[in-house]
Structure formats: C-alpha cells, structure tokens
Amino acid sequence: MKPPISGFPVRTGGRAVFPARALLLVFGVFFVMAGGELLAREAGNRPPVINVWVNDKQVPVIEHWVEGRLNCTYAPLTLPGSAEVEVEVPGGVRHWAMSPEKCDVPTRMERGRLKFTMLTSHYMVVTVNGLRLLLLADPPEDELPERQKILDVSSAPYNLDRSGAKDSTAMLQKACDDAGALANEAVVMLPPGLYTTTGIHLRSRTQLYLAPGAVLQGSDDAESYPEYPTTPGKTGTTALIKVNGAEHVRIFGRGTLDARGQALAGEANNREGRRLLASCVSVERSRCVTLEGVICKEATAVALPVTHCEDVAMRRVKVINDLSSNDRVDGIRLAGTQRALVEDCLVYTTEDAFAVTSPEDAVSEQVVFRRLMALTSGRALRCGPQAHSPLQRIRFEDVDIIHCRDAMNVMHGEGKADWDEIVFKDIRVENCGRNGIVIQLLDGGRVNGVRFEDVSFKQRRPGFLRGLGPDSCIRGVTFAGMEMAGLPVVSAEGAGIKMGEFVEDVRFDD
C-alpha cells in the first residue's frame, strides 16, 4: 500500500485491489450504478429533479433529502479518461455555476441541456437553478491479486439479506472476524444491495470492500443499538464501523456508508430526550488504517473521527451530510494522531470540514491534508480547539473551499500546549461568509510559525490574530503570495486582518 506520507512507511501488508471476476459488479464502463434499492429509498416515487448523461449514457443521480428538504444531489462516476457530461433539469437550465473555479471548465447549452467536458477523474460541484449537483468522478479501481480470498457476505455461510429489511450485524461481524483471522489474505465483500447494522468492529488485518451499489446502513431503531442511553436526557454516540486497538485495517471500494443519523436522532427525540448520534467510521488507538473511495453520509456525530492513532491514510473519501441541519457535524477530524494523510477527499457538512486537534496525552504531528474540496456552513480548515498536547508539522495544501463561514482557523482554545509549524498552501476560497483567516489563543500556550502561502479569496474577507498574554502569544506568522478579489495583499490592512495584542513577527511577502 502507498505510504501516507513520503518518508513515513505504513506497514499494512499487500495493497488490496479487486479481481476481474468482481469487476462484473461495476455497472457500465464509464459510470457506476448506485444500487436500485438505494435509489428507491432516496427518491421514492418522485420524478427526478435533475438528469445526467456521461458519454451519452444516463447515470443515476442520488437525491439527498434531509428533514424533508432536498439538500443536494450527487452522482458517483467512474471515469477512465475524459468524458462528455450533459445536465438537464425539468423546465430547462436557466443559470449555472461550476466549481472548483480553478478548473475553468468551458460550458455550452444545447437543446436545453448544460454540456461540458471532464478531462480527468475529479470532483466537481455543478449548481443548476440553485440546486447543487456533486459529480464524484473517481478513476477505475485496481485489480486484486488472485491470492486474495473473497468472502462474499451474500453467499454461504453468511447469506446476508440484501434488501436492508433485516439486521445483518451478527453475520457481518462473523465475516469480518473470519477475514481478520486470515491476516490480510482475505477480503470481506459487500456486493450491491442494502445491508443493515447496529455497528461492526474490525479486528487487526481485516479488509472490507464495498462494491459499487453496496450500502451499509444503520438501523432506524435507536433502541437496538448497544450505545443507546438508558437515562432520560442523555446522548449516546455510535458508528457503523468501529476500529479500536487494531492495526493493518483497510476499508475501501465505491459503496456507501449511510449512518442514517437523522432517522436515529428523530427516533430518539420522542423518548424522554434520549438521543443517539451516529458516525460512519470511528478509528481509535489504532495504527496502519486506510480508508479509500467510499461515500460516507448522514452522520450526526463527527463523520470520520480518528483519535490517538498512527499511520492513517484517507483517499478519495466523500462525506455528504448537510449544510443546514441543527446538528453541527464535523467531516474528517484527526485528534492526537501522528503520520497521517488525507488526500483527494470531499466534505459537505455543517461544521468543520477538515480538522486536526490535540487532546490530552496525544501529540498531533506530521499530518498532511491535500487536494481537497470543502463545502460547509462552518469552518473549512481548522486546527483546534483542543490544545492539551503539542500540535506540530500540520499542512493543508491544494484545497478548494467552495463554501464556508470561516476559511482557515487556528483556534488554540482548550489547553496550554505549544503549537508549531502550521502551513496553509495553495488554498482557493470561492465563497466565505465571515472570516477568512483566524489565529486565536483562548486558554494559554503559544502558537509559533504559521505560514499562509499562495492563498486566494474571491472576495475580500476579514480576519484577526489575537494572543492571550506575554507568555501566551502568537509568533512568526508569514503571508506569501496572498490575493483577495484578484489583487495582491502586502499588508494586514490590505487583507482586512486585525492584529490584536500579543502577536509578534508578522510578515507579508510578495
């Protein structure tokens, strides 16, 4: 497997990819079907609100409804090369926008359809008549060496229900335990279908593959979860997949992890105020863990929390939550984690899109976030607020922030540890509602050596730097190649950044 960061190898055994016989699960050459059961559950009998064709073939578009509102639509695609895309809506396309703007995709209208060319597999946000369409284009999957044994959960001895009507937790757990016992020589495969669970645990050396069209979904019955609180007024937290105290674990494929968080929260609200919040994958006190390709949706707790871990990689993961839910939900959050890479991922959520923090007794260091896309009603890129332990050598690079309230936030808010060497490089901010850049100390400690390089804002957005005291200051902040509204920024005044007390050695370079 690829190391998460060059120079820091991950010891995970062979790279798990998929065999030719399993590629029959992929529906079509240029696109991936999303599973008939899922489409039926998402759309019901409603006529489609948007249609998409790729290379003259219509592809499924999944409607993401939250609390009775159509929040967005998305289309998972597999593109081996360039592709011609057409988008149609009832009544005709009146206005549209394409993101990320850096792609500068030429568009045209023909017979009432919006048309454009995708030259490579990447993620795009197409807003048509005010409706967001997420085009989630991934390259084809690799092949799995024949030595890998495939444990198909729909076949004997597991025979899992593929309609989603029955709880499959026990048999799915058995399949994962069987694969773990074979020590990376087997892959648990979920073929297309719906599989319902109240949460499974992955032991060391387990590989779980979700085929295109496979949906692992949480049960709607809150009381069936072991984490459901027994005391009125309490809140519990669960996850579809839990990795705790394990190593050499891989979760991959083009399927979907649906936490069903809104259904669980609604179910719990009717029972004496007890609530159950749901994550998609929770990783804790583990090492050499990889998550690749999957869609993670409808979480009401942090979608992908990683805590007290080492050597973690996330690649081409798509988190789809909401932009207006009452539950403030982080997308990907690394806490007390060393040697981690998050790359080529998209997060659509209500709170922190990509975050790293430092809880007690766990240093956060050598963490790289790169080639990302963020859409959030909260903060896009964040360090903090927990600051109980050192946080150092953190890098956010090549990020398109499509929508946010705050763009880049270093919030040293809880604890007195020192933070060092935080870099934001090649960041493009299209729509920022409040603050562009914030560095703030609230409890103690110091922040040293923060660099903003080649950062651009489509609009001029304010920000501030604010220390706490002589022994709790911000020192050594560099702005290089910064632009706002197309103009270079060479001073704090030009950037609209307010310099508070206890801030030292701030530089603006051309």
Disulfide bonds with the S-S distance in Angstrom:
none
